[in-house]
């Protein structure tokens, strides 16, 4: 008998559910807090920029009075989605290093969010076992990052990160290294009296992205991190970009022309230009503010980050 593999085969099928949580179970989710790192100098969610006509709206039943109709609020993080790509434009998270609970077990079950239409949430297509060339569901807000506060809150935060709204397709070999260690490294360099960090993460979405399994796959990802620097005492941001081009399968009958792709620290303004998002308040506090958008600091490890002006 021939065994067939696909996005729903084997263990992957056990980690995905078509069941949705009740709409009222999302009540009280605070989402991203702009004043979390420094109350006197808040950092708002990225503006929609050129995506302003492409944001996924929440269904009317999910909206609270005065709520932004395009902000999906979770426990300690928020997401905005693209209609045309059915992927997050970004996921923005608050991390309290002093209350972090890394002992929370993985929820490990992916699901859709009932607060937006299902056609904007790709739960299965292109995802599955990497041995068959399929993609991992790569967290944007890292699973451990919002897991802080009391035990119940941390558990809820972990489960919230397993919504398909918080992922983009990533090759498993890409999803490691600096990408995973960066938030921990920045926390080690924060003011110990205020071990708080805000992180915005997203894919670079381009019309030129290659197609696999009927999906356009982003070839690059980015992070912008805000923290109060231990030495300067100032609200500081850094920008980071990583390409997964070298990890992608070669297209049938074709080839990629690879560039010199590395982990790079880049100006936040360059990330804004590349993504089309409005990151102005974040760029103003960047350690590379004023640098040419073409400037990159190539990184061999997290210790290579330039953290002060």
VOPAGU-2260 file (C-alpha; in pm, 1 decimal, decimal comma):
REM VOPAGU-2260
SITE   aa  ch    i         X         Y         Z
SITE  UNK   A    0       0,0       0,0       0,0
SITE  UNK   A    1     131,4     344,0     -89,6
SITE  UNK   A    2     125,7     589,4     196,1
SITE  UNK   A    3      23,2     938,2      93,3
SITE  UNK   A    4     164,6    1242,3     265,8
SITE  UNK   A    5      22,6    1592,0     265,6
SITE  UNK   A    6     -66,1    1890,8     481,3
SITE  UNK   A    7    -310,0    1683,4     689,7
SITE  UNK   A    8    -104,8    1365,8     723,8
SITE  UNK   A    9      52,1    1212,4    1032,3
SITE  UNK   A   10     124,9    1418,4    1339,3
SITE  UNK   A   11      40,6    1745,4    1165,5
SITE  UNK   A   12    -325,6    1646,4    1148,4
SITE  UNK   A   13    -331,7    1590,7    1524,3
SITE  UNK   A   14    -212,3    1946,8    1584,2
SITE  UNK   A   15    -484,7    2119,8    1379,5
SITE  UNK   A   16    -850,8    2158,4    1467,4
SITE  UNK   A   17   -1146,8    2292,8    1273,7
SITE  UNK   A   18   -1316,4    2361,9    1607,2
SITE  UNK   A   19   -1331,6    2728,8    1701,5
SITE  UNK   A   20   -1352,2    2871,9    2049,7
SITE  UNK   A   21   -1675,6    3051,5    2144,6
SITE  UNK   A   22   -1677,6    3414,9    2042,0
SITE  UNK   A   23   -1745,8    3530,8    2397,4
SITE  UNK   A   24   -1437,5    3346,1    2524,8
SITE  UNK   A   25   -1222,2    3625,8    2375,9
SITE  UNK   A   26   -1378,1    3892,0    2596,2
SITE  UNK   A   27   -1126,1    4079,7    2803,6
SITE  UNK   A   28    -823,2    4020,2    2582,9
SITE  UNK   A   29    -616,8    4335,5    2631,9
SITE  UNK   A   30    -387,3    4297,5    2334,0
SITE  UNK   A   31     -76,0    4506,4    2281,2
SITE  UNK   A   32     -21,9    4797,3    2523,6
SITE  UNK   A   33     150,9    5098,2    2358,6
SITE  UNK   A   34     264,6    5236,0    2696,5
SITE  UNK   A   35     401,4    4904,8    2822,0
SITE  UNK   A   36     774,2    4981,4    2799,2
SITE  UNK   A   37     757,1    5348,5    2891,2
SITE  UNK   A   38     429,5    5509,4    2991,5
SITE  UNK   A   39     546,1    5863,2    2911,7
SITE  UNK   A   40     660,8    5765,1    2562,9
SITE  UNK   A   41     411,3    5518,1    2412,8
SITE  UNK   A   42     477,4    5324,9    2093,0
SITE  UNK   A   43     155,7    5264,4    1897,3
SITE  UNK   A   44      88,5    4967,6    1676,5
SITE  UNK   A   45     238,1    5007,4    1328,5
SITE  UNK   A   46      16,0    5208,1    1097,1
SITE  UNK   A   47    -139,5    5038,9     796,3
SITE  UNK   A   48      51,1    5250,9     544,0
SITE  UNK   A   49      -1,8    5117,7     193,0
SITE  UNK   A   50    -208,2    4829,2     336,3
SITE  UNK   A   51    -487,7    5059,9     454,3
SITE  UNK   A   52    -737,0    4917,3     203,8
SITE  UNK   A   53    -632,9    4556,8     264,7
SITE  UNK   A   54    -681,8    4508,2     639,8
SITE  UNK   A   55    -903,1    4224,4     758,8
SITE  UNK   A   56   -1193,7    4359,3     968,2
SITE  UNK   A   57   -1336,5    4190,4    1274,1
SITE  UNK   A   58   -1695,3    4074,2    1241,6
SITE  UNK   A   59   -1939,7    4321,0    1404,0
SITE  UNK   A   60   -2029,1    4077,0    1683,4
SITE  UNK   A   61   -1665,6    4072,0    1797,2
SITE  UNK   A   62   -1624,8    4446,7    1836,0
SITE  UNK   A   63   -1633,1    4636,1    2164,3
SITE  UNK   A   64   -1730,6    5005,3    2174,2
SITE  UNK   A   65   -1441,8    5218,9    2052,7
SITE  UNK   A   66   -1226,6    4921,8    1950,5
SITE  UNK   A   67   -1008,9    4939,4    1640,8
SITE  UNK   A   68   -1202,1    4720,2    1392,5
SITE  UNK   A   69    -882,3    4570,3    1244,3
SITE  UNK   A   70    -693,4    4486,2    1566,3
SITE  UNK   A   71    -711,6    4124,2    1681,3
SITE  UNK   A   72    -639,7    4143,7    2052,8
SITE  UNK   A   73    -489,5    3846,9    2232,9
SITE  UNK   A   74    -325,0    3802,5    2573,1
SITE  UNK   A   75     -34,0    4051,4    2571,7
SITE  UNK   A   76     -20,6    4079,0    2190,7
SITE  UNK   A   77    -216,0    4206,0    1889,1
SITE  UNK   A   78    -229,1    4114,9    1519,2
SITE  UNK   A   79    -336,3    4288,1    1200,0
SITE  UNK   A   80    -407,8    4072,8     895,0
SITE  UNK   A   81    -384,8    4121,5     518,4
SITE  UNK   A   82    -692,3    4027,3     315,1
SITE  UNK   A   83    -503,3    3970,2     -10,2
SITE  UNK   A   84    -240,3    3741,3     145,8
SITE  UNK   A   85    -440,4    3586,6     432,5
SITE  UNK   A   86    -130,3    3639,1     647,8
SITE  UNK   A   87     -45,2    3870,4     936,2
SITE  UNK   A   88     106,2    4203,8     842,4
SITE  UNK   A   89     253,8    4200,1    1190,9
SITE  UNK   A   90     212,6    4066,7    1542,7
SITE  UNK   A   91     301,2    4305,3    1827,7
SITE  UNK   A   92     378,8    4168,6    2174,2
SITE  UNK   A   93     459,9    4301,5    2520,5
SITE  UNK   A   94     711,1    4092,8    2719,1
SITE  UNK   A   95     764,6    4126,0    3093,2
SITE  UNK   A   96    1092,3    3947,1    3161,3
SITE  UNK   A   97    1047,0    3971,8    3538,4
SITE  UNK   A   98     721,6    3770,3    3524,1
SITE  UNK   A   99     802,5    3533,2    3238,2
SITE  UNK   A  100     692,3    3172,1    3288,7
SITE  UNK   A  101     886,0    2938,8    3058,2
SITE  UNK   A  102     739,4    2629,1    3223,7
SITE  UNK   A  103     401,3    2663,3    3051,9
SITE  UNK   A  104     346,1    2351,0    2835,3
SITE  UNK   A  105     284,2    2399,6    2463,5
SITE  UNK   A  106     -81,2    2421,9    2370,9
SITE  UNK   A  107      28,5    2285,8    2033,4
SITE  UNK   A  108    -310,8    2294,1    1861,0
SITE  UNK   A  109    -360,9    2533,7    1571,7
SITE  UNK   A  110    -701,1    2688,6    1516,7
SITE  UNK   A  111    -874,8    2974,6    1340,4
SITE  UNK   A  112   -1002,0    3285,2    1516,2
SITE  UNK   A  113   -1383,7    3321,9    1501,5
SITE  UNK   A  114   -1357,9    3700,9    1515,7
SITE  UNK   A  115   -1260,4    3727,8    1147,0
SITE  UNK   A  116   -1386,1    3554,0     833,6
SITE  UNK   A  117   -1236,8    3207,0     774,0
SITE  UNK   A  118   -1132,1    3283,8     414,9
SITE  UNK   A  119    -856,3    3505,1     554,7
SITE  UNK   A  120    -714,5    3224,2     768,3
SITE  UNK   A  121    -515,1    2952,0     594,0
SITE  UNK   A  122    -510,7    2670,1     845,1
SITE  UNK   A  123    -376,4    2387,4     628,8
SITE  UNK   A  124    -267,7    2467,1     272,2
SITE  UNK   A  125     113,1    2447,0     224,5
SITE  UNK   A  126     166,0    2343,1     589,1
SITE  UNK   A  127     283,7    2001,8     701,9
SITE  UNK   A  128     590,2    1776,3     718,9
SITE  UNK   A  129     908,5    1936,6     593,6
SITE  UNK   A  130    1021,9    1599,7     457,2
SITE  UNK   A  131     756,8    1639,8     188,2
SITE  UNK   A  132     865,0    1996,8     113,5
SITE  UNK   A  133     584,5    2151,7     318,5
SITE  UNK   A  134     616,3    2447,3     553,7
SITE  UNK   A  135     607,0    2491,6     928,9
SITE  UNK   A  136     359,4    2726,0    1089,3
SITE  UNK   A  137     610,8    2982,2    1205,9
SITE  UNK   A  138     501,7    3189,0    1505,1
SITE  UNK   A  139     526,7    3564,3    1458,2
SITE  UNK   A  140     482,5    3645,1    1827,3
SITE  UNK   A  141     701,8    3372,5    1974,9
SITE  UNK   A  142     515,5    3115,8    2184,2
SITE  UNK   A  143     699,2    3193,6    2508,9
SITE  UNK   A  144     696,8    3573,1    2482,3
SITE  UNK   A  145     345,3    3659,4    2608,7
SITE  UNK   A  146     352,8    3383,3    2873,4
SITE  UNK   A  147     378,2    3601,1    3181,6
SITE  UNK   A  148     161,1    3702,7    3473,9
SITE  UNK   A  149     -30,8    3453,7    3684,5
SITE  UNK   A  150     -39,6    3090,6    3574,8
SITE  UNK   A  151    -384,4    3105,1    3415,4
SITE  UNK   A  152    -298,7    3418,8    3220,3
SITE  UNK   A  153      26,6    3267,1    3096,4
SITE  UNK   A  154    -155,1    2951,1    2985,7
SITE  UNK   A  155    -410,6    3158,7    2797,1
SITE  UNK   A  156    -132,5    3357,9    2630,1
SITE  UNK   A  157      36,8    3037,6    2513,6
SITE  UNK   A  158    -287,7    2907,6    2362,3
SITE  UNK   A  159    -348,7    3243,6    2194,4
SITE  UNK   A  160     -18,8    3220,2    2005,7
SITE  UNK   A  161    -146,5    2903,7    1834,9
SITE  UNK   A  162    -408,6    3093,0    1636,5
SITE  UNK   A  163    -330,9    3071,4    1265,5
SITE  UNK   A  164    -351,5    3452,0    1255,8
SITE  UNK   A  165     -13,0    3458,1    1433,4
SITE  UNK   A  166     183,1    3254,4    1178,7
SITE  UNK   A  167     343,8    3262,8     836,4
SITE  UNK   A  168     498,6    2977,9     635,1
SITE  UNK   A  169     857,7    2910,3     735,5
SITE  UNK   A  170    1105,8    2636,9     658,0
SITE  UNK   A  171    1212,0    2463,1     978,0
SITE  UNK   A  172    1579,8    2529,9     918,7
SITE  UNK   A  173    1505,9    2901,5     908,7
SITE  UNK   A  174    1307,1    2906,7    1230,9
SITE  UNK   A  175    1595,4    2911,7    1479,3
SITE  UNK   A  176    1926,1    3079,7    1551,6
SITE  UNK   A  177    1920,7    3454,9    1603,9
SITE  UNK   A  178    1549,7    3462,8    1520,5
SITE  UNK   A  179    1473,2    3268,6    1839,4
SITE  UNK   A  180    1737,2    3419,3    2069,3
SITE  UNK   A  181    1696,0    3786,9    1993,9
SITE  UNK   A  182    1425,6    3875,6    2247,7
SITE  UNK   A  183    1616,3    3701,0    2526,6
SITE  UNK   A  184    1933,9    3886,2    2431,8
SITE  UNK   A  185    1758,9    4223,6    2439,5
SITE  UNK   A  186    1603,6    4145,6    2777,6
SITE  UNK   A  187    1955,7    4084,9    2908,7
SITE  UNK   A  188    2042,7    4439,8    2806,2
SITE  UNK   A  189    1741,3    4616,5    2954,6
SITE  UNK   A  190    1725,3    4830,1    3263,4
SITE  UNK   A  191    1684,7    4573,8    3543,9
SITE  UNK   A  192    1429,4    4794,4    3716,8
SITE  UNK   A  193    1213,2    4777,1    3403,0
SITE  UNK   A  194    1262,4    4440,8    3231,1
SITE  UNK   A  195    1001,5    4513,6    2969,6
SITE  UNK   A  196    1027,6    4476,5    2595,5
SITE  UNK   A  197     785,4    4528,3    2308,4
SITE  UNK   A  198     840,6    4330,7    1988,4
SITE  UNK   A  199     674,8    4371,1    1649,4
SITE  UNK   A  200     730,5    4084,1    1406,3
SITE  UNK   A  201     607,4    4018,3    1056,5
SITE  UNK   A  202     672,4    3884,2     708,3
SITE  UNK   A  203     787,3    4099,1     418,6
SITE  UNK   A  204     498,4    4051,4     176,2
SITE  UNK   A  205     582,8    4109,1    -190,3
SITE  UNK   A  206     392,2    4041,3    -512,8
SITE  UNK   A  207     711,9    3871,0    -633,1
SITE  UNK   A  208     705,6    3607,2    -357,5
SITE  UNK   A  209     737,9    3252,3    -498,7
SITE  UNK   A  210     436,0    3020,9    -506,9
SITE  UNK   A  211     434,5    2677,6    -341,3
SITE  UNK   A  212     121,6    2464,3    -292,8
SITE  UNK   A  213     -95,8    2748,0    -431,1
SITE  UNK   A  214      37,8    2994,6    -173,6
SITE  UNK   A  215     274,6    3289,0    -208,1
SITE  UNK   A  216     548,7    3229,5      47,7
SITE  UNK   A  217     729,5    3527,1     204,2
SITE  UNK   A  218    1104,9    3511,7     156,5
SITE  UNK   A  219    1196,5    3749,8     439,4
SITE  UNK   A  220    1086,4    3837,9     792,2
SITE  UNK   A  221    1154,5    4127,0    1028,2
SITE  UNK   A  222    1144,3    4230,6    1392,2
SITE  UNK   A  223    1153,9    4566,3    1564,2
SITE  UNK   A  224    1222,9    4559,8    1938,7
SITE  UNK   A  225    1173,6    4842,9    2189,2
SITE  UNK   A  226    1331,8    4855,0    2535,3
SITE  UNK   A  227    1477,8    5093,4    2792,8
SITE  UNK   A  228    1851,6    5059,1    2752,6
SITE  UNK   A  229    2044,2    4964,1    3066,7
SITE  UNK   A  230    2317,6    5223,9    3010,8
SITE  UNK   A  231    2146,6    5519,7    2845,4
SITE  UNK   A  232    1813,0    5488,4    3027,1
SITE  UNK   A  233    1643,3    5584,5    2700,3
SITE  UNK   A  234    1364,6    5416,9    2508,0
SITE  UNK   A  235    1553,0    5240,5    2229,0
SITE  UNK   A  236    1452,2    5041,3    1922,3
SITE  UNK   A  237    1644,4    4808,9    1692,4
SITE  UNK   A  238    1544,0    4657,6    1359,1
SITE  UNK   A  239    1627,9    4308,6    1236,4
SITE  UNK   A  240    1567,4    4132,5     905,7
SITE  UNK   A  241    1619,4    3769,9     807,8
SITE  UNK   A  242    1576,7    3593,7     473,0
SITE  UNK   A  243    1461,4    3235,3     431,1
SITE  UNK   A  244    1545,3    3230,5      59,5
SITE  UNK   A  245    1827,9    2981,6     105,9
SITE  UNK   A  246    1590,5    2742,7     285,2
SITE  UNK   A  247    1319,7    2736,1      17,3
SITE  UNK   A  248    1280,5    2439,2    -217,3
SITE  UNK   A  249    1392,1    2508,0    -573,2
SITE  UNK   A  250    1095,7    2570,5    -805,4
SITE  UNK   A  251    1028,0    2291,3   -1051,4
SITE  UNK   A  252    1205,7    2363,4   -1378,5
SITE  UNK   A  253    1366,8    2676,7   -1242,8
SITE  UNK   A  254    1621,5    2810,6   -1005,1
SITE  UNK   A  255    1671,2    3092,7    -760,7
SITE  UNK   A  256    1946,0    3345,6    -799,4
SITE  UNK   A  257    2063,0    3373,3    -441,4
SITE  UNK   A  258    2206,5    3689,5    -298,4
SITE  UNK   A  259    2435,4    3727,8      -1,8
SITE  UNK   A  260    2159,6    3657,0     250,4
SITE  UNK   A  261    2246,7    3692,6     617,7
SITE  UNK   A  262    2086,7    3794,0     944,2
SITE  UNK   A  263    2107,0    4171,7     943,4
SITE  UNK   A  264    2045,1    4466,1    1169,3
SITE  UNK   A  265    1887,2    4733,0     952,3
SITE  UNK   A  266    1733,5    5076,8    1010,0
SITE  UNK   A  267    1371,2    5060,7    1117,4
SITE  UNK   A  268    1302,2    5312,5     840,6
SITE  UNK   A  269    1427,4    5054,2     589,3
SITE  UNK   A  270    1184,9    4795,5     729,2
SITE  UNK   A  271     903,1    5047,7     693,6
SITE  UNK   A  272     995,5    5111,9     330,5
SITE  UNK   A  273    1020,1    4740,4     253,1
SITE  UNK   A  274     696,9    4638,3     425,8
SITE  UNK   A  275     485,9    4943,1     342,4
SITE  UNK   A  276     387,9    4985,4     709,0
SITE  UNK   A  277     405,0    5312,4     900,9
SITE  UNK   A  278     671,2    5262,0    1169,5
SITE  UNK   A  279     751,0    5630,8    1225,9
SITE  UNK   A  280     744,2    5635,8    1611,4
SITE  UNK   A  281     961,2    5322,0    1620,1
SITE  UNK   A  282    1205,8    5460,6    1362,8
SITE  UNK   A  283    1252,8    5782,4    1560,6
SITE  UNK   A  284    1397,4    5584,6    1853,2
SITE  UNK   A  285    1612,6    5354,4    1641,5
SITE  UNK   A  286    1983,5    5324,1    1724,0
SITE  UNK   A  287    2035,1    5349,6    1346,4
SITE  UNK   A  288    1808,2    5651,6    1299,4
SITE  UNK   A  289    1938,7    5873,4    1022,4
SITE  UNK   A  290    2141,1    5596,2     860,6
SITE  UNK   A  291    2104,2    5520,1     492,1
SITE  UNK   A  292    1822,7    5270,4     427,2
SITE  UNK   A  293    2081,2    5059,9     243,9
SITE  UNK   A  294    2299,5    5020,0     552,6
SITE  UNK   A  295    2309,6    4668,6     700,5
SITE  UNK   A  296    2505,4    4526,7     991,1
SITE  UNK   A  297    2565,2    4161,1     912,2
SITE  UNK   A  298    2519,6    3941,2    1218,1
SITE  UNK   A  299    2694,4    3618,9    1306,8
SITE  UNK   A  300    2525,4    3607,4    1648,5
SITE  UNK   A  301    2311,2    3813,6    1883,0
SITE  UNK   A  302    2623,1    3969,5    2037,6
SITE  UNK   A  303    2686,9    4153,3    1710,6
SITE  UNK   A  304    2383,3    4379,9    1751,9
SITE  UNK   A  305    2450,0    4749,7    1772,6
SITE  UNK   A  306    2239,9    4859,3    2071,9
SITE  UNK   A  307    2342,1    5221,3    2136,6
SITE  UNK   A  308    2361,6    5535,9    1928,2
